[in-house]
Amino acid sequence: MSNKSDLIEAIAKSADISKAAAGRALDATIESITKTLKKGELVSLVGFGTFYVGKRAARSGRNPRTGATIKIKAAKSS
């Protein structure tokens, strides 16, 4: 598993740029993807993945401790 700093280091090395510039580029990319998803649009990066915000309808569920029926609110998931 890689974290953000590992990714920044890899970008800097691959693109032959400073880590600071790679960090800014990564932050700008993530910000752009986030804004697009907040608008309800799809983000598709060929060869990497497709991102979207899905909607889950309200439904009934069970409390695993008590077995009581509970209402689960509608939610968005990504």
N, CA, C and O atoms as a Tripos MOL2 file, in Angstrom:
@<TRIPOS>MOLECULE
protein
  312   311    78     0     0
PROTEIN
NO_CHARGES

@<TRIPOS>ATOM
      1 N           0.8400   -1.1810    0.0000 N.3       1 MET1
      2 CA          0.0000    0.0000    0.0000 C.3       1 MET1
      3 C           0.8780    1.2360    0.0000 C.2       1 MET1
      4 O           1.8680    1.3020    0.7290 O.2       1 MET1
      5 N           0.5240    2.2000   -0.8050 N.am      2 SER2
      6 CA          1.2440    3.4650   -0.8600 C.3       2 SER2
      7 C           0.4200    4.5470   -0.1960 C.2       2 SER2
      8 O          -0.8100    4.4910   -0.1950 O.2       2 SER2
      9 N           1.0910    5.5200    0.3630 N.am      3 ASN3
     10 CA          0.3800    6.6650    0.9060 C.3       3 ASN3
     11 C           0.6740    7.8840    0.0320 C.2       3 ASN3
     12 O           1.3600    7.7720   -0.9840 O.2       3 ASN3
     13 N           0.1650    9.0230    0.4210 N.am      4 LYS4
     14 CA          0.2850   10.2200   -0.4010 C.3       4 LYS4
     15 C           1.7440   10.6060   -0.6180 C.2       4 LYS4
     16 O           2.1230   10.9690   -1.7320 O.2       4 LYS4
     17 N           2.5640   10.5340    0.4190 N.am      5 SER5
     18 CA          3.9640   10.9300    0.2600 C.3       5 SER5
     19 C           4.7100    9.9650   -0.6710 C.2       5 SER5
     20 O           5.5880   10.3940   -1.4190 O.2       5 SER5
     21 N           4.3720    8.6740   -0.6360 N.am      6 ASP6
     22 CA          4.9740    7.7230   -1.5720 C.3       6 ASP6
     23 C           4.5840    8.0600   -3.0050 C.2       6 ASP6
     24 O           5.4090    7.9860   -3.9160 O.2       6 ASP6
     25 N           3.3270    8.4270   -3.1950 N.am      7 LEU7
     26 CA          2.8310    8.7790   -4.5210 C.3       7 LEU7
     27 C           3.5070   10.0530   -5.0290 C.2       7 LEU7
     28 O           3.8870   10.1290   -6.1970 O.2       7 LEU7
     29 N           3.6560   11.0420   -4.1660 N.am      8 ILE8
     30 CA          4.3280   12.2840   -4.5450 C.3       8 ILE8
     31 C           5.7650   11.9940   -4.9580 C.2       8 ILE8
     32 O           6.2450   12.5270   -5.9590 O.2       8 ILE8
     33 N           6.4500   11.1520   -4.1910 N.am      9 GLU9
     34 CA          7.8360   10.7990   -4.5200 C.3       9 GLU9
     35 C           7.9230   10.1100   -5.8810 C.2       9 GLU9
     36 O           8.8210   10.4000   -6.6710 O.2       9 GLU9
     37 N           6.9950    9.2030   -6.1520 N.am     10 ALA10
     38 CA          6.9800    8.4910   -7.4340 C.3      10 ALA10
     39 C           6.6970    9.4410   -8.5920 C.2      10 ALA10
     40 O           7.3140    9.3280   -9.6510 O.2      10 ALA10
     41 N           5.7670   10.3770   -8.3990 N.am     11 ILE11
     42 CA          5.4490   11.3560   -9.4450 C.3      11 ILE11
     43 C           6.6610   12.2310   -9.7170 C.2      11 ILE11
     44 O           7.0100   12.4710  -10.8730 O.2      11 ILE11
     45 N           7.3060   12.7090   -8.6560 N.am     12 ALA12
     46 CA          8.4770   13.5740   -8.8050 C.3      12 ALA12
     47 C           9.5850   12.8640   -9.5790 C.2      12 ALA12
     48 O          10.2050   13.4470  -10.4690 O.2      12 ALA12
     49 N           9.8230   11.6160   -9.2350 N.am     13 LYS13
     50 CA         10.8860   10.8520   -9.9000 C.3      13 LYS13
     51 C          10.5370   10.5880  -11.3600 C.2      13 LYS13
     52 O          11.3710   10.7760  -12.2450 O.2      13 LYS13
     53 N           9.3070   10.1520  -11.6090 N.am     14 SER14
     54 CA          8.8780    9.8100  -12.9620 C.3      14 SER14
     55 C           8.8420   11.0270  -13.8850 C.2      14 SER14
     56 O           9.2290   10.9390  -15.0500 O.2      14 SER14
     57 N           8.3800   12.1570  -13.3640 N.am     15 ALA15
     58 CA          8.2390   13.3660  -14.1880 C.3      15 ALA15
     59 C           9.4700   14.2650  -14.1280 C.2      15 ALA15
     60 O           9.5220   15.2990  -14.7940 O.2      15 ALA15
     61 N          10.4620   13.8690  -13.3240 N.am     16 ASP16
     62 CA         11.6880   14.6490  -13.1580 C.3      16 ASP16
     63 C          11.3780   16.0870  -12.7080 C.2      16 ASP16
     64 O          11.8780   17.0620  -13.2700 O.2      16 ASP16
     65 N          10.5350   16.1730  -11.6740 N.am     17 ILE17
     66 CA         10.1880   17.4640  -11.0750 C.3      17 ILE17
     67 C          10.4220   17.3720   -9.5730 C.2      17 ILE17
     68 O          10.6490   16.2870   -9.0370 O.2      17 ILE17
     69 N          10.3640   18.5140   -8.9010 N.am     18 SER18
     70 CA         10.5750   18.5200   -7.4560 C.3      18 SER18
     71 C           9.3930   17.8680   -6.7400 C.2      18 SER18
     72 O           8.2960   17.7580   -7.2880 O.2      18 SER18
     73 N           9.6430   17.4420   -5.5120 N.am     19 LYS19
     74 CA          8.5670   16.8550   -4.7080 C.3      19 LYS19
     75 C           7.4880   17.8940   -4.4240 C.2      19 LYS19
     76 O           6.3050   17.5600   -4.3620 O.2      19 LYS19
     77 N           7.8910   19.1550   -4.2510 N.am     20 ALA20
     78 CA          6.9130   20.2200   -4.0010 C.3      20 ALA20
     79 C           5.9830   20.3820   -5.2010 C.2      20 ALA20
     80 O           4.7690   20.5090   -5.0400 O.2      20 ALA20
     81 N           6.5600   20.3780   -6.4040 N.am     21 ALA21
     82 CA          5.7550   20.5140   -7.6190 C.3      21 ALA21
     83 C           4.8500   19.2850   -7.7990 C.2      21 ALA21
     84 O           3.6920   19.4160   -8.1950 O.2      21 ALA21
     85 N           5.3780   18.1130   -7.5100 N.am     22 ALA22
     86 CA          4.5790   16.8890   -7.6180 C.3      22 ALA22
     87 C           3.4310   16.9150   -6.6140 C.2      22 ALA22
     88 O           2.3230   16.4830   -6.9340 O.2      22 ALA22
     89 N           3.6790   17.4160   -5.4060 N.am     23 GLY23
     90 CA          2.6280   17.5320   -4.3950 C.3      23 GLY23
     91 C           1.5260   18.4750   -4.8270 C.2      23 GLY23
     92 O           0.3420   18.1910   -4.6450 O.2      23 GLY23
     93 N           1.9280   19.6140   -5.4060 N.am     24 ARG24
     94 CA          0.9300   20.5680   -5.9040 C.3      24 ARG24
     95 C           0.1080   19.9650   -7.0400 C.2      24 ARG24
     96 O          -1.1040   20.1670   -7.1140 O.2      24 ARG24
     97 N           0.7750   19.2250   -7.9230 N.am     25 ALA25
     98 CA          0.0690   18.5980   -9.0490 C.3      25 ALA25
     99 C          -0.9180   17.5480   -8.5470 C.2      25 ALA25
    100 O          -2.0480   17.4730   -9.0300 O.2      25 ALA25
    101 N          -0.4950   16.7440   -7.5850 N.am     26 LEU26
    102 CA         -1.3920   15.7250   -7.0300 C.3      26 LEU26
    103 C          -2.5750   16.3680   -6.3200 C.2      26 LEU26
    104 O          -3.7120   15.9290   -6.4920 O.2      26 LEU26
    105 N          -2.3210   17.4020   -5.5230 N.am     27 ASP27
    106 CA         -3.4060   18.1000   -4.8250 C.3      27 ASP27
    107 C          -4.3990   18.7010   -5.8150 C.2      27 ASP27
    108 O          -5.6100   18.6360   -5.6020 O.2      27 ASP27
    109 N          -3.8850   19.2880   -6.9020 N.am     28 ALA28
    110 CA         -4.7630   19.8820   -7.9160 C.3      28 ALA28
    111 C          -5.6070   18.8080   -8.6050 C.2      28 ALA28
    112 O          -6.7840   19.0240   -8.8950 O.2      28 ALA28
    113 N          -5.0020   17.6620   -8.8630 N.am     29 THR29
    114 CA         -5.7270   16.5590   -9.4930 C.3      29 THR29
    115 C          -6.8530   16.0570   -8.5970 C.2      29 THR29
    116 O          -7.9840   15.8780   -9.0470 O.2      29 THR29
    117 N          -6.5340   15.8330   -7.3320 N.am     30 ILE30
    118 CA         -7.5440   15.3460   -6.3890 C.3      30 ILE30
    119 C          -8.6600   16.3700   -6.2140 C.2      30 ILE30
    120 O          -9.8340   16.0070   -6.1500 O.2      30 ILE30
    121 N          -8.2980   17.6440   -6.1360 N.am     31 GLU31
    122 CA         -9.3040   18.7080   -5.9940 C.3      31 GLU31
    123 C         -10.2310   18.7430   -7.2000 C.2      31 GLU31
    124 O         -11.4430   18.8990   -7.0480 O.2      31 GLU31
    125 N          -9.6720   18.5980   -8.3910 N.am     32 SER32
    126 CA        -10.4820   18.6130   -9.6130 C.3      32 SER32
    127 C         -11.4400   17.4240   -9.6610 C.2      32 SER32
    128 O         -12.6070   17.5800  -10.0200 O.2      32 SER32
    129 N         -10.9510   16.2400   -9.3020 N.am     33 ILE33
    130 CA        -11.8030   15.0530   -9.2720 C.3      33 ILE33
    131 C         -12.9200   15.2280   -8.2520 C.2      33 ILE33
    132 O         -14.0720   14.8910   -8.5260 O.2      33 ILE33
    133 N         -12.5840   15.7550   -7.0710 N.am     34 THR34
    134 CA        -13.5710   15.9560   -6.0150 C.3      34 THR34
    135 C         -14.6590   16.9340   -6.4530 C.2      34 THR34
    136 O         -15.8410   16.6820   -6.2200 O.2      34 THR34
    137 N         -14.2770   18.0420   -7.0810 N.am     35 LYS35
    138 CA        -15.2610   19.0320   -7.5550 C.3      35 LYS35
    139 C         -16.2020   18.4140   -8.5840 C.2      35 LYS35
    140 O         -17.4090   18.6560   -8.5570 O.2      35 LYS35
    141 N         -15.6440   17.6170   -9.4890 N.am     36 THR36
    142 CA        -16.4650   16.9750  -10.5160 C.3      36 THR36
    143 C         -17.4610   16.0090   -9.8860 C.2      36 THR36
    144 O         -18.6280   15.9800  -10.2760 O.2      36 THR36
    145 N         -17.0100   15.2190   -8.9180 N.am     37 LEU37
    146 CA        -17.8990   14.2760   -8.2430 C.3      37 LEU37
    147 C         -18.9830   15.0010   -7.4600 C.2      37 LEU37
    148 O         -20.1260   14.5430   -7.4260 O.2      37 LEU37
    149 N         -18.6440   16.1330   -6.8260 N.am     38 LYS38
    150 CA        -19.6420   16.9040   -6.0760 C.3      38 LYS38
    151 C         -20.7310   17.4450   -6.9820 C.2      38 LYS38
    152 O         -21.8590   17.6560   -6.5370 O.2      38 LYS38
    153 N         -20.4030   17.6750   -8.2640 N.am     39 LYS39
    154 CA        -21.3970   18.1410   -9.2230 C.3      39 LYS39
    155 C         -22.2670   16.9960   -9.7320 C.2      39 LYS39
    156 O         -23.1980   17.2120  -10.5070 O.2      39 LYS39
    157 N         -21.9570   15.7750   -9.2890 N.am     40 GLY40
    158 CA        -22.7440   14.6190   -9.7010 C.3      40 GLY40
    159 C         -22.2980   14.0140  -11.0180 C.2      40 GLY40
    160 O         -23.0010   13.1840  -11.5950 O.2      40 GLY40
    161 N         -21.1300   14.4260  -11.4970 N.am     41 GLU41
    162 CA        -20.6360   13.9250  -12.7730 C.3      41 GLU41
    163 C         -19.7140   12.7260  -12.5660 C.2      41 GLU41
    164 O         -19.2380   12.4770  -11.4580 O.2      41 GLU41
    165 N         -19.4750   12.0040  -13.6280 N.am     42 LEU42
    166 CA        -18.6310   10.8250  -13.6460 C.3      42 LEU42
    167 C         -17.1960   11.2320  -13.9930 C.2      42 LEU42
    168 O         -16.9970   12.1050  -14.8380 O.2      42 LEU42
    169 N         -16.2010   10.6190  -13.3600 N.am     43 VAL43
    170 CA        -14.7960   10.8410  -13.6940 C.3      43 VAL43
    171 C         -14.2410    9.5170  -14.1850 C.2      43 VAL43
    172 O         -14.2290    8.5330  -13.4450 O.2      43 VAL43
    173 N         -13.7790    9.4870  -15.4370 N.am     44 SER44
    174 CA        -13.2530    8.2590  -16.0200 C.3      44 SER44
    175 C         -11.8220    8.4890  -16.4710 C.2      44 SER44
    176 O         -11.5680    9.3080  -17.3540 O.2      44 SER44
    177 N         -10.8870    7.7690  -15.8670 N.am     45 LEU45
    178 CA         -9.4800    7.8380  -16.2370 C.3      45 LEU45
    179 C          -9.1240    6.5100  -16.8840 C.2      45 LEU45
    180 O          -8.9460    5.5050  -16.1960 O.2      45 LEU45
    181 N          -9.0200    6.5050  -18.2070 N.am     46 VAL46
    182 CA         -8.7840    5.2850  -18.9650 C.3      46 VAL46
    183 C          -7.5030    4.6120  -18.4630 C.2      46 VAL46
    184 O          -6.4610    5.2540  -18.3380 O.2      46 VAL46
    185 N          -7.5970    3.3320  -18.1820 N.am     47 GLY47
    186 CA         -6.4580    2.5740  -17.7000 C.3      47 GLY47
    187 C          -6.2610    2.6620  -16.1960 C.2      47 GLY47
    188 O          -5.3680    2.0160  -15.6480 O.2      47 GLY47
    189 N          -7.0920    3.4640  -15.5180 N.am     48 PHE48
    190 CA         -6.9590    3.6100  -14.0680 C.3      48 PHE48
    191 C          -8.2470    3.2680  -13.3470 C.2      48 PHE48
    192 O          -8.2600    2.4020  -12.4710 O.2      48 PHE48
    193 N          -9.3310    3.9430  -13.7080 N.am     49 GLY49
    194 CA        -10.5950    3.6560  -13.0440 C.3      49 GLY49
    195 C         -11.6570    4.6960  -13.3540 C.2      49 GLY49
    196 O         -11.3870    5.7310  -13.9630 O.2      49 GLY49
    197 N         -12.8590    4.3930  -12.9220 N.am     50 THR50
    198 CA        -13.9950    5.2940  -13.0750 C.3      50 THR50
    199 C         -14.5490    5.5730  -11.6890 C.2      50 THR50
    200 O         -14.7280    4.6610  -10.8810 O.2      50 THR50
    201 N         -14.8170    6.8380  -11.4250 N.am     51 PHE51
    202 CA        -15.2940    7.2610  -10.1170 C.3      51 PHE51
    203 C         -16.6490    7.9410  -10.2740 C.2      51 PHE51
    204 O         -16.8700    8.7000  -11.2180 O.2      51 PHE51
    205 N         -17.5470    7.6620   -9.3410 N.am     52 TYR52
    206 CA        -18.8560    8.3010   -9.3400 C.3      52 TYR52
    207 C         -19.4240    8.2340   -7.9380 C.2      52 TYR52
    208 O         -18.9780    7.4480   -7.1030 O.2      52 TYR52
    209 N         -20.4150    9.0730   -7.6970 N.am     53 VAL53
    210 CA        -21.1120    9.0580   -6.4210 C.3      53 VAL53
    211 C         -22.4270    8.3320   -6.6430 C.2      53 VAL53
    212 O         -23.2770    8.7800   -7.4120 O.2      53 VAL53
    213 N         -22.5840    7.2140   -5.9650 N.am     54 GLY54
    214 CA        -23.8090    6.4350   -6.0740 C.3      54 GLY54
    215 C         -24.8020    6.8470   -5.0060 C.2      54 GLY54
    216 O         -24.4360    7.4910   -4.0230 O.2      54 GLY54
    217 N         -26.0360    6.4840   -5.1940 N.am     55 LYS55
    218 CA        -27.0780    6.8030   -4.2230 C.3      55 LYS55
    219 C         -27.6840    5.5110   -3.7110 C.2      55 LYS55
    220 O         -27.9990    4.6070   -4.4850 O.2      55 LYS55
    221 N         -27.8440    5.4360   -2.4020 N.am     56 ARG56
    222 CA        -28.5120    4.2890   -1.7900 C.3      56 ARG56
    223 C         -29.8320    4.7710   -1.2150 C.2      56 ARG56
    224 O         -29.8780    5.7630   -0.4880 O.2      56 ARG56
    225 N         -30.8880    4.0720   -1.5410 N.am     57 ALA57
    226 CA        -32.2200    4.4440   -1.0590 C.3      57 ALA57
    227 C         -32.3450    4.1100    0.4300 C.2      57 ALA57
    228 O         -31.6110    3.2790    0.9640 O.2      57 ALA57
    229 N         -33.2880    4.7780    1.0740 N.am     58 ALA58
    230 CA        -33.5940    4.4590    2.4690 C.3      58 ALA58
    231 C         -34.1200    3.0300    2.5260 C.2      58 ALA58
    232 O         -34.7790    2.5580    1.6000 O.2      58 ALA58
    233 N         -33.8200    2.3570    3.6230 N.am     59 ARG59
    234 CA        -34.2470    0.9650    3.7380 C.3      59 ARG59
    235 C         -34.3380    0.5620    5.2020 C.2      59 ARG59
    236 O         -33.9050    1.2900    6.0940 O.2      59 ARG59
    237 N         -34.9020   -0.5940    5.4230 N.am     60 SER60
    238 CA        -34.9700   -1.1460    6.7790 C.3      60 SER60
    239 C         -33.7870   -2.0770    6.9860 C.2      60 SER60
    240 O         -33.3110   -2.7190    6.0510 O.2      60 SER60
    241 N         -33.3220   -2.1380    8.2250 N.am     61 GLY61
    242 CA        -32.2270   -3.0340    8.5680 C.3      61 GLY61
    243 C         -32.4440   -3.5760    9.9660 C.2      61 GLY61
    244 O         -33.4740   -3.3180   10.5890 O.2      61 GLY61
    245 N         -31.4800   -4.3220   10.4520 N.am     62 ARG62
    246 CA        -31.5770   -4.8850   11.7990 C.3      62 ARG62
    247 C         -30.3500   -4.4850   12.6060 C.2      62 ARG62
    248 O         -29.2240   -4.4950   12.1070 O.2      62 ARG62
    249 N         -30.5920   -4.1330   13.8600 N.am     63 ASN63
    250 CA        -29.5040   -3.8810   14.7840 C.3      63 ASN63
    251 C         -28.8710   -5.2390   15.0910 C.2      63 ASN63
    252 O         -29.5560   -6.1300   15.5940 O.2      63 ASN63
    253 N         -27.5710   -5.4170   14.7980 N.am     64 PRO64
    254 CA        -26.9700   -6.7380   15.0050 C.3      64 PRO64
    255 C         -26.9090   -7.1760   16.4720 C.2      64 PRO64
    256 O         -26.8540   -8.3730   16.7530 O.2      64 PRO64
    257 N         -26.9170   -6.2400   17.3930 N.am     65 ARG65
    258 CA        -26.8740   -6.5890   18.8190 C.3      65 ARG65
    259 C         -28.2260   -7.0410   19.3580 C.2      65 ARG65
    260 O         -28.3380   -8.0290   20.0840 O.2      65 ARG65
    261 N         -29.2560   -6.2710   18.9700 N.am     66 THR66
    262 CA        -30.5710   -6.5430   19.5620 C.3      66 THR66
    263 C         -31.5200   -7.2710   18.6240 C.2      66 THR66
    264 O         -32.4840   -7.8920   19.0710 O.2      66 THR66
    265 N         -31.2510   -7.1970   17.3270 N.am     67 GLY67
    266 CA        -32.1530   -7.8010   16.3600 C.3      67 GLY67
    267 C         -33.3400   -6.9140   16.0410 C.2      67 GLY67
    268 O         -34.2020   -7.2960   15.2500 O.2      67 GLY67
    269 N         -33.3970   -5.7270   16.6480 N.am     68 ALA68
    270 CA        -34.5120   -4.8090   16.4200 C.3      68 ALA68
    271 C         -34.4370   -4.2250   15.0080 C.2      68 ALA68
    272 O         -33.3500   -3.9870   14.4810 O.2      68 ALA68
    273 N         -35.6030   -3.9970   14.4070 N.am     69 THR69
    274 CA        -35.6750   -3.3750   13.0930 C.3      69 THR69
    275 C         -35.3690   -1.8850   13.2330 C.2      69 THR69
    276 O         -35.8800   -1.2160   14.1310 O.2      69 THR69
    277 N         -34.5190   -1.3720   12.3230 N.am     70 ILE70
    278 CA        -34.1830    0.0560   12.3330 C.3      70 ILE70
    279 C         -34.3490    0.6170   10.9280 C.2      70 ILE70
    280 O         -34.3310   -0.1280    9.9480 O.2      70 ILE70
    281 N         -34.5100    1.9350   10.8340 N.am     71 LYS71
    282 CA        -34.5980    2.6020    9.5430 C.3      71 LYS71
    283 C         -33.2140    3.1550    9.2060 C.2      71 LYS71
    284 O         -32.5880    3.8380   10.0170 O.2      71 LYS71
    285 N         -32.7550    2.8470    7.9990 N.am     72 ILE72
    286 CA        -31.4700    3.3520    7.5210 C.3      72 ILE72
    287 C         -31.7760    4.4410    6.5060 C.2      72 ILE72
    288 O         -32.4920    4.2020    5.5340 O.2      72 ILE72
    289 N         -31.2350    5.6430    6.7290 N.am     73 LYS73
    290 CA        -31.5130    6.7880    5.8740 C.3      73 LYS73
    291 C         -30.8600    6.6050    4.4940 C.2      73 LYS73
    292 O         -29.9070    5.8420    4.3340 O.2      73 LYS73
    293 N         -31.4020    7.3260    3.5100 N.am     74 ALA74
    294 CA        -30.7950    7.3620    2.1710 C.3      74 ALA74
    295 C         -29.4110    7.9830    2.3140 C.2      74 ALA74
    296 O         -29.1950    8.8330    3.1770 O.2      74 ALA74
    297 N         -28.4790    7.5610    1.4740 N.am     75 ALA75
    298 CA        -27.1060    8.0610    1.5660 C.3      75 ALA75
    299 C         -26.4490    8.0860    0.1990 C.2      75 ALA75
    300 O         -26.9070    7.4390   -0.7430 O.2      75 ALA75
    301 N         -25.3730    8.8400    0.1090 N.am     76 LYS76
    302 CA        -24.5340    8.8540   -1.0920 C.3      76 LYS76
    303 C         -23.2600    8.1000   -0.7570 C.2      76 LYS76
    304 O         -22.7560    8.1780    0.3630 O.2      76 LYS76
    305 N         -22.7470    7.3750   -1.7280 N.am     77 SER77
    306 CA        -21.4860    6.6490   -1.5270 C.3      77 SER77
    307 C         -20.6060    6.8380   -2.7340 C.2      77 SER77
    308 O         -21.0980    7.0570   -3.8410 O.2      77 SER77
    309 N         -19.3170    6.7550   -2.5310 N.am     78 SER78
    310 CA        -18.4010    6.8890   -3.6670 C.3      78 SER78
    311 C         -17.4900    5.6960   -3.7390 C.2      78 SER78
    312 O         -16.6430    5.6180   -4.6280 O.2      78 SER78
@<TRIPOS>BOND
     1     1     2 1
     2     2     3 1
     3     3     4 2
     4     3     5 am
     5     5     6 1
     6     6     7 1
     7     7     8 2
     8     7     9 am
     9     9    10 1
    10    10    11 1
    11    11    12 2
    12    11    13 am
    13    13    14 1
    14    14    15 1
    15    15    16 2
    16    15    17 am
    17    17    18 1
    18    18    19 1
    19    19    20 2
    20    19    21 am
    21    21    22 1
    22    22    23 1
    23    23    24 2
    24    23    25 am
    25    25    26 1
    26    26    27 1
    27    27    28 2
    28    27    29 am
    29    29    30 1
    30    30    31 1
    31    31    32 2
    32    31    33 am
    33    33    34 1
    34    34    35 1
    35    35    36 2
    36    35    37 am
    37    37    38 1
    38    38    39 1
    39    39    40 2
    40    39    41 am
    41    41    42 1
    42    42    43 1
    43    43    44 2
    44    43    45 am
    45    45    46 1
    46    46    47 1
    47    47    48 2
    48    47    49 am
    49    49    50 1
    50    50    51 1
    51    51    52 2
    52    51    53 am
    53    53    54 1
    54    54    55 1
    55    55    56 2
    56    55    57 am
    57    57    58 1
    58    58    59 1
    59    59    60 2
    60    59    61 am
    61    61    62 1
    62    62    63 1
    63    63    64 2
    64    63    65 am
    65    65    66 1
    66    66    67 1
    67    67    68 2
    68    67    69 am
    69    69    70 1
    70    70    71 1
    71    71    72 2
    72    71    73 am
    73    73    74 1
    74    74    75 1
    75    75    76 2
    76    75    77 am
    77    77    78 1
    78    78    79 1
    79    79    80 2
    80    79    81 am
    81    81    82 1
    82    82    83 1
    83    83    84 2
    84    83    85 am
    85    85    86 1
    86    86    87 1
    87    87    88 2
    88    87    89 am
    89    89    90 1
    90    90    91 1
    91    91    92 2
    92    91    93 am
    93    93    94 1
    94    94    95 1
    95    95    96 2
    96    95    97 am
    97    97    98 1
    98    98    99 1
    99    99   100 2
   100    99   101 am
   101   101   102 1
   102   102   103 1
   103   103   104 2
   104   103   105 am
   105   105   106 1
   106   106   107 1
   107   107   108 2
   108   107   109 am
   109   109   110 1
   110   110   111 1
   111   111   112 2
   112   111   113 am
   113   113   114 1
   114   114   115 1
   115   115   116 2
   116   115   117 am
   117   117   118 1
   118   118   119 1
   119   119   120 2
   120   119   121 am
   121   121   122 1
   122   122   123 1
   123   123   124 2
   124   123   125 am
   125   125   126 1
   126   126   127 1
   127   127   128 2
   128   127   129 am
   129   129   130 1
   130   130   131 1
   131   131   132 2
   132   131   133 am
   133   133   134 1
   134   134   135 1
   135   135   136 2
   136   135   137 am
   137   137   138 1
   138   138   139 1
   139   139   140 2
   140   139   141 am
   141   141   142 1
   142   142   143 1
   143   143   144 2
   144   143   145 am
   145   145   146 1
   146   146   147 1
   147   147   148 2
   148   147   149 am
   149   149   150 1
   150   150   151 1
   151   151   152 2
   152   151   153 am
   153   153   154 1
   154   154   155 1
   155   155   156 2
   156   155   157 am
   157   157   158 1
   158   158   159 1
   159   159   160 2
   160   159   161 am
   161   161   162 1
   162   162   163 1
   163   163   164 2
   164   163   165 am
   165   165   166 1
   166   166   167 1
   167   167   168 2
   168   167   169 am
   169   169   170 1
   170   170   171 1
   171   171   172 2
   172   171   173 am
   173   173   174 1
   174   174   175 1
   175   175   176 2
   176   175   177 am
   177   177   178 1
   178   178   179 1
   179   179   180 2
   180   179   181 am
   181   181   182 1
   182   182   183 1
   183   183   184 2
   184   183   185 am
   185   185   186 1
   186   186   187 1
   187   187   188 2
   188   187   189 am
   189   189   190 1
   190   190   191 1
   191   191   192 2
   192   191   193 am
   193   193   194 1
   194   194   195 1
   195   195   196 2
   196   195   197 am
   197   197   198 1
   198   198   199 1
   199   199   200 2
   200   199   201 am
   201   201   202 1
   202   202   203 1
   203   203   204 2
   204   203   205 am
   205   205   206 1
   206   206   207 1
   207   207   208 2
   208   207   209 am
   209   209   210 1
   210   210   211 1
   211   211   212 2
   212   211   213 am
   213   213   214 1
   214   214   215 1
   215   215   216 2
   216   215   217 am
   217   217   218 1
   218   218   219 1
   219   219   220 2
   220   219   221 am
   221   221   222 1
   222   222   223 1
   223   223   224 2
   224   223   225 am
   225   225   226 1
   226   226   227 1
   227   227   228 2
   228   227   229 am
   229   229   230 1
   230   230   231 1
   231   231   232 2
   232   231   233 am
   233   233   234 1
   234   234   235 1
   235   235   236 2
   236   235   237 am
   237   237   238 1
   238   238   239 1
   239   239   240 2
   240   239   241 am
   241   241   242 1
   242   242   243 1
   243   243   244 2
   244   243   245 am
   245   245   246 1
   246   246   247 1
   247   247   248 2
   248   247   249 am
   249   249   250 1
   250   250   251 1
   251   251   252 2
   252   251   253 am
   253   253   254 1
   254   254   255 1
   255   255   256 2
   256   255   257 am
   257   257   258 1
   258   258   259 1
   259   259   260 2
   260   259   261 am
   261   261   262 1
   262   262   263 1
   263   263   264 2
   264   263   265 am
   265   265   266 1
   266   266   267 1
   267   267   268 2
   268   267   269 am
   269   269   270 1
   270   270   271 1
   271   271   272 2
   272   271   273 am
   273   273   274 1
   274   274   275 1
   275   275   276 2
   276   275   277 am
   277   277   278 1
   278   278   279 1
   279   279   280 2
   280   279   281 am
   281   281   282 1
   282   282   283 1
   283   283   284 2
   284   283   285 am
   285   285   286 1
   286   286   287 1
   287   287   288 2
   288   287   289 am
   289   289   290 1
   290   290   291 1
   291   291   292 2
   292   291   293 am
   293   293   294 1
   294   294   295 1
   295   295   296 2
   296   295   297 am
   297   297   298 1
   298   298   299 1
   299   299   300 2
   300   299   301 am
   301   301   302 1
   302   302   303 1
   303   303   304 2
   304   303   305 am
   305   305   306 1
   306   306   307 1
   307   307   308 2
   308   307   309 am
   309   309   310 1
   310   310   311 1
   311   311   312 2
@<TRIPOS>SUBSTRUCTURE
     1 MET1         2 RESIDUE 1 A MET
     2 SER2         6 RESIDUE 1 A SER
     3 ASN3        10 RESIDUE 1 A ASN
     4 LYS4        14 RESIDUE 1 A LYS
     5 SER5        18 RESIDUE 1 A SER
     6 ASP6        22 RESIDUE 1 A ASP
     7 LEU7        26 RESIDUE 1 A LEU
     8 ILE8        30 RESIDUE 1 A ILE
     9 GLU9        34 RESIDUE 1 A GLU
    10 ALA10       38 RESIDUE 1 A ALA
    11 ILE11       42 RESIDUE 1 A ILE
    12 ALA12       46 RESIDUE 1 A ALA
    13 LYS13       50 RESIDUE 1 A LYS
    14 SER14       54 RESIDUE 1 A SER
    15 ALA15       58 RESIDUE 1 A ALA
    16 ASP16       62 RESIDUE 1 A ASP
    17 ILE17       66 RESIDUE 1 A ILE
    18 SER18       70 RESIDUE 1 A SER
    19 LYS19       74 RESIDUE 1 A LYS
    20 ALA20       78 RESIDUE 1 A ALA
    21 ALA21       82 RESIDUE 1 A ALA
    22 ALA22       86 RESIDUE 1 A ALA
    23 GLY23       90 RESIDUE 1 A GLY
    24 ARG24       94 RESIDUE 1 A ARG
    25 ALA25       98 RESIDUE 1 A ALA
    26 LEU26      102 RESIDUE 1 A LEU
    27 ASP27      106 RESIDUE 1 A ASP
    28 ALA28      110 RESIDUE 1 A ALA
    29 THR29      114 RESIDUE 1 A THR
    30 ILE30      118 RESIDUE 1 A ILE
    31 GLU31      122 RESIDUE 1 A GLU
    32 SER32      126 RESIDUE 1 A SER
    33 ILE33      130 RESIDUE 1 A ILE
    34 THR34      134 RESIDUE 1 A THR
    35 LYS35      138 RESIDUE 1 A LYS
    36 THR36      142 RESIDUE 1 A THR
    37 LEU37      146 RESIDUE 1 A LEU
    38 LYS38      150 RESIDUE 1 A LYS
    39 LYS39      154 RESIDUE 1 A LYS
    40 GLY40      158 RESIDUE 1 A GLY
    41 GLU41      162 RESIDUE 1 A GLU
    42 LEU42      166 RESIDUE 1 A LEU
    43 VAL43      170 RESIDUE 1 A VAL
    44 SER44      174 RESIDUE 1 A SER
    45 LEU45      178 RESIDUE 1 A LEU
    46 VAL46      182 RESIDUE 1 A VAL
    47 GLY47      186 RESIDUE 1 A GLY
    48 PHE48      190 RESIDUE 1 A PHE
    49 GLY49      194 RESIDUE 1 A GLY
    50 THR50      198 RESIDUE 1 A THR
    51 PHE51      202 RESIDUE 1 A PHE
    52 TYR52      206 RESIDUE 1 A TYR
    53 VAL53      210 RESIDUE 1 A VAL
    54 GLY54      214 RESIDUE 1 A GLY
    55 LYS55      218 RESIDUE 1 A LYS
    56 ARG56      222 RESIDUE 1 A ARG
    57 ALA57      226 RESIDUE 1 A ALA
    58 ALA58      230 RESIDUE 1 A ALA
    59 ARG59      234 RESIDUE 1 A ARG
    60 SER60      238 RESIDUE 1 A SER
    61 GLY61      242 RESIDUE 1 A GLY
    62 ARG62      246 RESIDUE 1 A ARG
    63 ASN63      250 RESIDUE 1 A ASN
    64 PRO64      254 RESIDUE 1 A PRO
    65 ARG65      258 RESIDUE 1 A ARG
    66 THR66      262 RESIDUE 1 A THR
    67 GLY67      266 RESIDUE 1 A GLY
    68 ALA68      270 RESIDUE 1 A ALA
    69 THR69      274 RESIDUE 1 A THR
    70 ILE70      278 RESIDUE 1 A ILE
    71 LYS71      282 RESIDUE 1 A LYS
    72 ILE72      286 RESIDUE 1 A ILE
    73 LYS73      290 RESIDUE 1 A LYS
    74 ALA74      294 RESIDUE 1 A ALA
    75 ALA75      298 RESIDUE 1 A ALA
    76 LYS76      302 RESIDUE 1 A LYS
    77 SER77      306 RESIDUE 1 A SER
    78 SER78      310 RESIDUE 1 A SER
